[in-house]
């Protein structure tokens, strides 16, 4: 029993040390320009399904053990990198004006300026479902619906666009139209994607991610010495 408990703790709480090249960047522009600041150690806590049910869909909490650095990681950093792994801060991200919430999600680079990550399904439809549940079932009912939604995952893309006030991060949930852009409507892989007739199953990460990977769309993460490593 104790052995199982220890194994669970080891799985859910992992420390990455300096030899694994822990770094963070403050903005998406810094990420694209490969401008990173060093970290000594990053403690990565993976959230369980129960945690996500009650508190939302972020996958990871990252800490360093230093209060000043932890504040930067929590509120100011855009992304944290550890060797082959890349984590994006969800705190300042939003989809359809709905904030993702606190915590980090593991991400991968696509193309020149795009980031791919998987997170709880967000949008106007999910908000309307919560509001309807609150009206009919009260706050507890809305909480149950929200918890169930937190376990539903979707694929997202982060891109940047330049406006008069400067660059702005845009978050898009991958749907049929986005897959057409990524794969090409006449490609065999798009045919494989669209062959799933159930629209809900078609948009699930377990259907989308293998097809995008097969298409070779995921880039390699830039390393500090002009090297690169495959993403996991």
C-alpha positions as CSV (number, residue, x, y, z in Angstrom):
1,X,0.0,0.0,0.0
2,X,2.8,2.4,1.0
3,X,4.7,1.5,-2.2
4,X,1.7,2.4,-4.3
5,X,1.3,5.7,-2.5
6,X,5.0,6.6,-3.0
7,X,4.7,5.8,-6.7
8,X,1.6,8.0,-7.0
9,X,3.5,10.9,-5.4
10,X,6.5,10.4,-7.7
11,X,4.2,10.4,-10.7
12,X,2.3,13.5,-9.6
13,X,5.2,15.6,-8.3
14,X,8.4,15.8,-10.3
15,X,11.5,18.1,-9.8
16,X,13.5,19.3,-12.8
17,X,17.0,20.4,-11.9
18,X,19.5,22.8,-13.5
19,X,21.2,20.1,-15.6
20,X,17.9,19.8,-17.5
21,X,18.2,23.4,-18.6
22,X,15.1,24.9,-16.9
23,X,14.3,28.3,-18.4
24,X,11.4,30.8,-18.7
25,X,10.4,33.6,-21.0
26,X,8.2,36.6,-20.3
27,X,6.4,37.1,-23.6
28,X,5.5,35.2,-26.8
29,X,7.9,37.6,-28.6
30,X,10.7,36.5,-26.3
31,X,9.8,32.8,-27.0
32,X,10.0,33.3,-30.8
33,X,13.3,35.1,-30.5
34,X,14.6,32.4,-28.2
35,X,15.2,34.8,-25.3
36,X,15.2,32.7,-22.1
37,X,16.1,33.3,-18.4
38,X,17.6,30.5,-16.4
39,X,15.9,28.7,-13.5
40,X,17.7,26.5,-11.0
41,X,14.9,24.0,-10.3
42,X,11.3,23.6,-11.3
43,X,8.8,21.5,-9.4
44,X,6.1,20.3,-11.6
45,X,2.8,19.1,-10.1
46,X,0.4,17.3,-12.3
47,X,-3.3,17.8,-11.4
48,X,-5.5,14.8,-11.0
49,X,-8.9,14.4,-12.7
50,X,-10.6,15.1,-9.4
51,X,-8.6,18.4,-9.0
52,X,-9.6,19.4,-12.6
53,X,-13.3,18.5,-11.9
54,X,-13.5,21.0,-9.0
55,X,-10.9,23.6,-9.9
56,X,-10.6,23.7,-13.7
57,X,-8.6,22.2,-16.5
58,X,-5.1,23.4,-16.1
59,X,-2.7,20.5,-16.1
60,X,0.3,21.6,-14.2
61,X,1.4,23.8,-11.3
62,X,5.1,25.0,-11.6
63,X,7.1,26.3,-8.6
64,X,10.8,26.9,-7.8
65,X,10.8,27.2,-4.1
66,X,11.8,30.9,-4.3
67,X,8.9,33.3,-3.6
68,X,10.1,36.0,-5.9
69,X,10.7,33.6,-8.8
70,X,7.4,31.8,-8.1
71,X,5.5,35.1,-8.5
72,X,7.1,35.6,-11.9
73,X,6.4,32.1,-13.0
74,X,2.8,32.4,-11.8
75,X,1.8,35.8,-13.1
76,X,4.4,37.2,-15.6
77,X,6.0,34.3,-17.5
78,X,4.6,33.3,-20.8
79,X,6.3,29.9,-21.0
80,X,8.7,27.6,-19.1
81,X,11.0,25.2,-20.8
82,X,12.7,22.1,-19.4
83,X,14.8,20.1,-21.9
84,X,12.3,18.7,-24.5
85,X,9.2,19.9,-22.5
86,X,7.5,23.2,-23.0
87,X,4.8,24.6,-20.7
88,X,2.7,27.6,-21.6
89,X,1.1,29.8,-18.8
90,X,-2.7,29.8,-19.2
91,X,-3.2,32.7,-16.8
92,X,-3.3,35.4,-19.4
93,X,-4.9,33.4,-22.2
94,X,-8.5,33.6,-23.3
95,X,-10.8,32.0,-25.9
96,X,-13.9,33.8,-26.9
97,X,-13.2,36.3,-24.1
98,X,-13.3,33.4,-21.5
99,X,-10.1,33.1,-19.5
100,X,-8.3,29.7,-19.2
101,X,-7.4,30.2,-15.6
102,X,-4.3,29.7,-13.6
103,X,-1.7,26.9,-14.2
104,X,0.3,25.6,-17.1
105,X,-0.4,23.3,-20.1
106,X,2.2,21.4,-22.0
107,X,2.6,22.9,-25.5
108,X,4.4,22.2,-28.8
109,X,5.5,24.5,-31.6
110,X,3.9,24.4,-35.0
111,X,5.1,26.3,-38.1
112,X,6.9,29.6,-37.6
113,X,4.9,31.4,-34.9
114,X,2.3,29.0,-33.7
115,X,1.9,27.0,-30.4
116,X,-0.3,24.0,-30.0
117,X,-1.7,22.9,-26.7
118,X,-4.5,20.8,-25.2
119,X,-6.8,22.2,-22.5
120,X,-10.3,22.1,-21.2
121,X,-13.0,22.9,-23.8
122,X,-13.9,26.5,-23.5
123,X,-16.3,28.8,-25.4
124,X,-19.6,30.5,-25.4
125,X,-21.5,27.2,-25.6
126,X,-19.9,25.9,-22.4
127,X,-20.6,29.2,-20.6
128,X,-24.3,29.1,-21.7
129,X,-24.6,25.6,-20.4
130,X,-23.3,26.7,-17.0
131,X,-25.7,29.6,-16.9
132,X,-28.6,27.4,-17.8
133,X,-27.6,24.9,-15.1
134,X,-27.4,27.7,-12.5
135,X,-30.8,29.0,-13.4
136,X,-32.5,25.6,-13.2
137,X,-30.3,23.8,-10.6
138,X,-28.6,26.6,-8.7
139,X,-25.0,27.2,-7.9
140,X,-24.3,23.5,-7.0
141,X,-25.8,22.4,-10.3
142,X,-23.7,24.9,-12.2
143,X,-20.6,23.7,-10.3
144,X,-21.3,20.1,-11.3
145,X,-21.8,21.0,-15.0
146,X,-18.6,23.1,-14.9
147,X,-16.7,20.2,-13.3
148,X,-17.9,17.9,-16.0
149,X,-16.8,20.4,-18.7
150,X,-13.4,20.7,-17.1
151,X,-12.8,17.0,-18.0
152,X,-13.6,17.6,-21.7
153,X,-10.5,18.5,-23.7
154,X,-9.9,20.4,-26.9
155,X,-6.9,21.4,-29.0
156,X,-5.9,25.1,-29.2
157,X,-3.5,27.2,-31.3
158,X,-1.7,30.4,-30.1
159,X,-0.7,32.9,-32.7
160,X,0.3,36.5,-32.7
161,X,-1.0,39.4,-34.7
162,X,0.4,43.0,-34.8
163,X,-2.1,45.8,-34.1
164,X,-1.6,49.6,-33.7
165,X,-1.0,49.0,-30.0
166,X,1.5,46.2,-30.6
167,X,1.4,42.4,-30.9
168,X,-1.5,40.5,-29.4
169,X,-1.8,36.8,-28.6
170,X,-4.8,35.0,-30.2
171,X,-6.1,31.6,-29.0
172,X,-8.1,29.5,-31.5
173,X,-9.8,26.2,-30.7
174,X,-9.1,23.7,-33.6
175,X,-12.2,22.9,-35.5
176,X,-13.0,21.6,-39.1
177,X,-12.0,24.9,-40.7
178,X,-8.7,25.1,-38.9
179,X,-7.9,21.5,-39.9
180,X,-8.6,22.4,-43.5
181,X,-6.1,25.2,-43.2
182,X,-3.5,23.0,-41.5
183,X,-3.8,19.9,-43.7
184,X,-5.3,21.1,-47.0
185,X,-8.8,20.1,-47.9
186,X,-7.6,17.7,-50.7
187,X,-5.0,15.9,-48.6
188,X,-5.2,12.3,-47.6
189,X,-4.7,13.3,-43.9
190,X,-7.7,15.7,-44.1
191,X,-9.7,12.8,-45.5
192,X,-8.6,10.7,-42.5
193,X,-9.6,13.5,-40.2
194,X,-13.0,14.0,-41.7
195,X,-13.7,10.3,-41.9
196,X,-14.8,10.4,-38.3
197,X,-18.5,11.3,-38.8
198,X,-19.3,12.1,-35.1
199,X,-18.4,15.9,-34.8
200,X,-17.7,15.6,-31.1
201,X,-15.3,12.7,-31.5
202,X,-13.7,14.3,-34.5
203,X,-12.6,17.3,-32.4
204,X,-11.2,15.4,-29.6
205,X,-7.4,15.6,-29.0
206,X,-6.9,11.8,-29.4
207,X,-8.2,12.1,-33.0
208,X,-6.6,15.4,-34.0
209,X,-3.1,15.2,-32.4
210,X,-2.0,11.9,-34.2
211,X,-3.0,13.3,-37.6
212,X,-1.1,16.6,-37.0
213,X,1.9,14.7,-35.9
214,X,1.7,12.4,-38.9
215,X,1.6,15.5,-41.1
216,X,4.9,16.6,-39.7
217,X,3.6,19.9,-38.4
218,X,5.4,20.0,-35.1
219,X,8.7,21.7,-35.0
220,X,11.7,21.2,-32.8
221,X,12.3,23.3,-29.7
222,X,15.2,25.7,-30.0
223,X,18.0,25.2,-27.5
224,X,20.4,27.7,-26.1
225,X,23.4,26.7,-28.2
226,X,21.7,26.8,-31.6
227,X,20.7,23.2,-31.2
228,X,17.3,21.6,-31.3
229,X,15.5,18.7,-29.7
230,X,12.4,16.7,-30.7
231,X,9.4,17.6,-28.7
232,X,7.6,14.9,-26.6
